[in-house]
Amino acid sequence: MAAVTDVSENTKSESEVFEITDFTTASEWERFVSRVEEVLNEWNLTGNSTGMSPKKSNYSSGTWEENSQEINFVDFKFSITHYALVQEHENNTNTELEEAPFPFAMQELLCTNNDFPPRAHCLVRCQVPIFVQIQQKWRRLYSGECQGQGVHTEFEMVHLRRVPSQYNHLSGLLDIFKSKTGYTIYPLPPINVAIRFTYILQDWQQHSWPLQPPDFDNLLGGEVGVEEFGKLPFGACEETISELHLSTTWPDLTEGTVLDNDVYSDLDPLHAPHWSLRIKTVEHPQCLLGDLLTDFFKLLGRKETTEEILGRGSAEEEGKDTSDISSALSKLTEPTASVPMSKLSVSNMVHNARRHIKRHRVIDDCPLGADVLNCILQYLFPDAAVDKTENKTPQTNSFGKHAKDQHTDDLFIQLKSAPVQSLTHRLGLCMCLVNLYHGGLRAVAYLWQEFVLELRYRWENSYQMCGLQEAPDLRCCLLHQKLQMLNCCIKRKQARDSIRKSSERSNETAFQNIHQVTEVTAANSSSQITALSPGKFLDSWSDSEEEFFECLSDQWDTESPCIRREKDGNNARAEGRMHPCHNMTLLNSSDLLFIPVTQEPAPMTEDLLEEQSEILAKLGTSAEGAQLRARMQSACLLSDMESFKAANPGSVLEDFVRWYSPRDFLEEIVNENGQTVLKGKLSPRMKIPGNIWVETWENAKAIPAHRQRRLFDDTKEAEKVLHYLEMQKPADLCRHLLPCIIHATILKLKEEEAFENIPTVKKNIQKATIQAGKLLQQFHLDDNNLEDCIDSLIAMEMIIAQFRSLKTKFGIAEAENEDQREKLRLFLNSLLEEPEVVVIGAGQGKVGGIIHRLFLITKETAILDKESEPRKEEERKLTEGDSKIRDFPSPAGREILLRTCIPRPAPYSKALPQRLFCVLTREEFRLVGAFSSDTSFF
């Protein structure tokens, strides 16, 4: 209590108020101890801890949980952590747990099931219930104790840099253990001994790396061909396994059954009853696919434009550029032209000027050589070698898929990339390889510039591109949609050119027919000649290709104008018919209702849809905004109504609704004098005042589709796409192509894993695919999440490389039969997944024999390297028995556990467990002791 304040009830004056200070306030040390007790109570660690039997606990494969709390002592912070093995307790509600003779931690001191765990906290090896870390942290020194009912255990540690010579063997360590426990009783109780020696193999000179890196200098040679650009590199360029650790264990020995001193040792690793193996891998080995992904991802952070990266030429060349472009634009204003109007477009003139400029560039300054560039363009545009004048349409849109690629067709939807072998997919592969092997950022910028120039050339000359569908697929990445849009524009342009040529041929045929008719039948009336007049016959064709749209459908009304006029019975002429609509007739006449030829809706890419949505949203919710929004969205409706009126003269809005939106026409069948009469009315939705359908129908004129203003202006849209592509920075391009790169990487990992059958990699590929799918579906990608995704893909390549390295070292290909190969494969998979793997049969088994051979080959190699040196005297005196031991090098680490149960500190005290754990390596000597005492009978 800090202070107590007392105020008199009879006096309210402030002068009579007094304080009493309590000097019994707890000190900082008392507060610290109290806080420790509170934490132990919160964790329920104050009662008897019987827990699970030590024989049932598994510290190696079990799950550990941690609880941590920070405790302050004055201004210094301490951290207290509780480590516990998660256990499943049996439900014994009716049976009371018996009280243990001494704490669970003391019982663990005698348990041999958990000696030498492969992965655990450093203190798990001595099972300290409460401990404090002392001295420097790097020394890992702890001091602790365990208190029970009448028992007490002290945990002590000794750490030295070097092993004292008198304690460098089992005999010396037994002397330490006996002196510490006070061995004064006779007969002496047995001391249980557990020993583990660890041998390290890190010399792989006799095992060449199985994955030789490709010869990049000959990547574009005649032996490789252009298909090499479609193959991602894979594998490690260096050894991925740094060390192999073999642990030989003697788990259950007693003092006197084994001899190990400074003169002789019985501990032969070949005769150890238990062997276990673990591997140590290189942390960040150089891998081909990993380098490709890492370098490509770095481009996302660059800010330079293509012009800034490639630079400009001399001032003289810049002047030529301006003059060339100016002269190109001036040609459009010339009064007469000697070339067709189709060639006098802005894009065509600018492109020709740029090609002229390009010829003046210095060839030596190009980041990519001519051979490399031609090889890449041939890979991207395989139809370039075909004579385009003979065939302007690609024969296939898929580059020819193989049967093995069919199962990957849906993966691009999940990753929002592009189909395999599409133009976008191939472009991504080329950009990655060019960035890694052929010049980096400058080469990427240069290739992109050439790619866009090729696209413009194809647009201006009406050459479609292979590997692209006809309309933008919103399931794909935005770049793929843009290329699809350009290809769609090229297709529309080809159709218009084809119709124009066919109309010209029709004109010539019509003039010839008129000339023949005039010569043969000169007495015919002028009205008949007028009916066949070319001016009237071609009055439906537009003179301006920019204003009107020529219908792309091949289904034309084959009836002549005269026949249609007689059939319709009025002056209006039906145009642009396809076929009757289910034998339906018009409501105001008995004429059939024909389905009209309509314009195809304008294709849109993802960004255009988003832009249109934003514009419509900005119009607001007012009446004017709603009306304007409806008009913007009714362009296609107006076109269809005009086509319908042209195909069905005398039709009304109800007729159009019956075909266009049948649900908005409510039909009624009425019998009048035995005759069936069809009547109907519009739905209530259509009768709302100010309905946009009624207003649009009133404003619609009878114009067939081929005479209407184009809904989709392919010229305008193509120029917008080309401008968008030209303005892309290399970083923006890489961000567009990244989904395709991740897609190709996952396919490559699946392909390589299928050869090895590694369960861990197969499971990780599935997880990475799901993670990448969620990430790439977002319109704006997060760089941090992208980097994590790429790191996970690189990790899988390293695992496959590690497995292949182990395959070569363990000689799976040299196994006797398929069963033996499968066992070795499972063993190597366990090495990659688990921290330590037991070798079945120890040194006498098949795997043990392979491991022994590895150490033996390393020893022979070391001897051959030292043949020129004089042999030492001790090597000449080796016996045959010692030569087997010398097949292995000196142990890199020795771990020895000594246990016993004796009364301490007096002979009449309770017998309690005593334990000493010894670690001997080349760089340290560590003793960890747990010595128990009886506090009741001492």
Salt bridges, closest charged atoms under 4 A:
GLU28 OE2 - ARG31 NH1 3.48
GLU38 OE1 - ARG35 NH1 3.13
GLU42 OE2 - ARG35 NH1 3.82
ASP115 OD1 - ARG899 NH2 2.14
GLU154 OE2 - HIS152 NE2 3.49
GLU156 OE1 - LYS180 NZ 3.13
GLU228 OE2 - LYS231 NZ 3.86
GLU239 OE1 - LYS809 NZ 2.86
GLU243 OE1 - HIS245 NE2 2.71
GLU255 OE2 - LYS178 NZ 2.57
ASP268 OD2 - HIS271 ND1 3.37
GLU304 OE2 - ARG302 NH2 2.84
GLU307 OE1 - ARG312 NH2 3.01
ASP324 OD2 - HIS356 NE2 3.81
ASP383 OD1 - ARG458 NH2 2.87
ASP409 OD1 - LYS401 NZ 3.29
GLU450 OE1 - LYS358 NZ 2.53
GLU454 OE2 - ARG458 NE 3.07
GLU460 OE2 - ARG456 NH1 3.86
GLU470 OE1 - LYS491 NZ 2.92
ASP473 OD2 - ARG475 NH2 2.96
ASP497 OD1 - ARG500 NH1 2.86
GLU519 OE2 - HIS515 NE2 2.63
ASP539 OD1 - ARG573 NH2 3.95
GLU545 OE1 - ARG496 NH1 3.68
GLU545 OE1 - ARG500 NH2 2.67
GLU546 OE1 - ARG710 NH2 3.59
GLU547 OE2 - ARG709 NH2 3.69
ASP557 OD2 - ARG564 NH1 3.68
GLU559 OE2 - LYS567 NZ 3.67
ASP568 OD1 - ARG577 NH2 3.88
GLU575 OE1 - ARG573 NH2 2.88
GLU600 OE1 - ARG492 NH2 3.10
GLU606 OE1 - LYS416 NZ 3.63
ASP607 OD2 - LYS482 NZ 2.83
ASP655 OD1 - ARG658 NH1 3.17
ASP664 OD2 - ARG685 NH2 2.32
GLU672 OE2 - LYS679 NZ 3.36
GLU695 OE2 - ARG631 NH2 3.18
ASP713 OD1 - ARG710 NH2 3.35
ASP714 OD1 - ARG496 NH2 2.77
ASP714 OD2 - ARG710 NH1 2.98
GLU717 OE2 - LYS720 NZ 3.82
GLU719 OE1 - ARG456 NH1 3.51
GLU726 OE2 - ARG354 NH1 3.07
GLU726 OE2 - ARG456 NH2 3.15
GLU752 OE2 - LYS748 NZ 3.33
GLU752 OE1 - ARG804 NH2 2.55
GLU756 OE2 - ARG804 NE 2.70
GLU756 OE1 - LYS807 NZ 2.89
ASP783 OD1 - ARG735 NH1 2.90
GLU816 OE2 - LYS846 NZ 2.89
GLU818 OE1 - ARG821 NH2 2.92
ASP819 OD2 - LYS823 NZ 3.56
GLU822 OE1 - ARG825 NE 3.99
GLU836 OE2 - ARG196 NH1 3.33
GLU836 OE1 - ARG278 NH2 2.93
GLU873 OE1 - ARG876 NH1 2.88
ASP887 OD2 - HIS852 NE2 3.02
ASP887 OD1 - LYS859 NZ 3.86
GLU895 OE1 - ARG125 NH1 3.74
GLU895 OE2 - ARG196 NE 3.31
GLU924 OE1 - HIS159 NE2 3.22
GLU924 OE1 - ARG926 NH2 3.23
